[in-house]
Amino acid sequence: LPGVGAFGDCMNNLEQSGLIPAIKEVVNSGKPFLGICLGLQLLFEESEESPGVKGLGIFRGKVQKIIAPDLKIPHMGWNSLNLNNSSYLFDDMDKNPYVYFVHSYQAVPIDNIITAVTDYGGNVTAAVGKDNVQAVQFHPEKSSAVGMKILTNFVNS
């Protein structure tokens, strides 16, 4: 589930196109599922970006604006990950790989599903995962060899 844009607009487009039941069917089937950037955020219940708009609710929690008073928002550019939990997406890679981010919001899960964080004025959720559903806030397709390794790990899962 890739995504660039606004939480509310994207949820509206998914609803209008009838894709929400299909997404939930794939998630519930146990097949590997990957959310990227806004695709990660949509997996949660709600977002401060679009008050009153419900997300997919695959993961419990919400999406909040990044608070980093001394840094520019959006968080844009290369930053390292701190891999703090097991996810097959990060198999056979360094503990602190660099990846490319473009975002103003971060997921704040209720459950212990964070698999990576990045430091941007404090810890910011960079990846989450549980069972067959994995998601990254960064853009693996723009993250050079590290990103290709993440996508390869997903495809081979």
MOCOR-V242076 format. One record per residue. RES is the residue in one letter. SS is DSSP state (h for helix, s for strand, l for the rest). OMEGA is omega in degrees with one decimal (999 if undefined). BURIAL is # if it has 24 or more other ideal C-beta (glycine too) atoms within 12 Angstrom, else .. Layout:
BEGIN
((RES;SS;OMEGA;BURIAL) (RES;SS;OMEGA;BURIAL))
END
This chain:
BEGIN
((L;l;177.8;#) (P;l;177.1;.) (G;l;170.8;#) (V;l;178.6;.) (G;l;-175.2;#) (A;l;-178.4;.) (F;h;-176.1;#) (G;h;179.4;#) (D;h;-179.0;.) (C;h;177.8;#) (M;h;177.5;#) (N;h;178.9;.) (N;h;177.3;.) (L;h;179.4;#) (E;h;-178.5;.) (Q;h;-177.9;.) (S;l;178.8;.) (G;l;-176.1;.) (L;h;-177.2;.) (I;h;177.4;#) (P;h;179.5;.) (A;h;178.0;.) (I;h;-179.1;#) (K;h;177.3;.) (E;h;178.6;.) (V;h;179.4;.) (V;h;-177.5;#) (N;h;-179.4;.) (S;h;-176.4;.) (G;l;177.0;.) (K;l;178.5;.) (P;l;-177.8;#) (F;s;-178.0;#) (L;s;172.3;#) (G;s;-179.4;#) (I;s;176.6;#) (C;l;177.1;#) (L;h;176.7;#) (G;h;173.0;#) (L;h;-175.3;#) (Q;h;-178.7;#) (L;l;-179.7;#) (L;l;-178.1;#) (F;l;-172.5;#) (E;l;-176.3;#) (E;s;178.7;#) (S;s;173.9;#) (E;h;-179.6;#) (E;h;-176.6;#) (S;h;-178.9;#) (P;l;178.6;.) (G;l;179.1;.) (V;l;179.1;#) (K;s;173.3;.) (G;l;-178.7;#) (L;l;177.5;#) (G;l;176.6;.) (I;l;176.0;#) (F;l;176.3;#) (R;l;179.5;.) (G;s;-177.7;#) (K;s;179.5;#) (V;s;-176.9;#) (Q;s;176.0;.) (K;s;175.5;#) (I;l;176.2;#) (I;l;178.8;.) (A;l;-171.1;.) (P;l;-176.8;.) (D;l;-177.0;.) (L;l;179.5;.) (K;l;172.5;.) (I;l;13.3;.) (P;l;170.4;.) (H;s;-175.0;#) (M;s;176.7;.) (G;s;-176.7;.) (W;s;176.0;.) (N;s;-178.5;#) (S;s;175.4;#) (L;l;167.3;#) (N;s;-177.3;#) (L;s;-171.6;#) (N;l;178.4;.) (N;l;-175.1;#) (S;l;169.7;.) (S;l;179.8;#) (Y;h;177.8;#) (L;h;-174.7;#) (F;h;177.4;#) (D;l;175.1;.) (D;l;174.9;.) (M;l;179.5;#) (D;l;-179.0;.) (K;l;-177.0;.) (N;l;-179.1;.) (P;l;176.8;#) (Y;s;179.4;#) (V;s;-174.0;#) (Y;s;-178.2;#) (F;s;166.0;#) (V;s;-179.5;#) (H;s;177.5;#) (S;l;-175.7;#) (Y;s;177.7;#) (Q;s;176.3;#) (A;s;175.3;#) (V;s;-177.1;#) (P;s;173.8;#) (I;l;-176.7;.) (D;l;-179.0;.) (N;l;-176.9;.) (I;l;-179.6;#) (I;s;179.8;#) (T;s;176.8;#) (A;s;173.3;#) (V;s;171.5;#) (T;s;179.7;#) (D;s;174.2;.) (Y;l;-174.0;#) (G;l;-174.3;.) (G;l;-179.7;.) (N;s;177.5;.) (V;s;179.6;#) (T;s;179.9;#) (A;s;179.0;#) (A;s;177.1;#) (V;s;176.9;#) (G;s;174.2;#) (K;s;178.9;#) (D;l;-175.4;.) (N;l;-176.2;.) (V;s;177.4;#) (Q;s;179.3;#) (A;s;-179.8;#) (V;s;178.4;#) (Q;l;-179.8;#) (F;l;-179.2;#) (H;l;179.3;#) (P;h;-179.1;#) (E;h;177.7;.) (K;h;-171.8;#) (S;l;171.8;#) (S;h;-175.2;.) (A;h;178.2;.) (V;h;179.1;#) (G;h;178.1;#) (M;h;178.2;.) (K;h;177.9;.) (I;h;179.7;#) (L;h;176.8;#) (T;h;177.9;.) (N;h;178.4;#) (F;h;-177.9;#) (V;h;-178.3;.) (N;l;-176.7;.) (S;l;999;.))
END
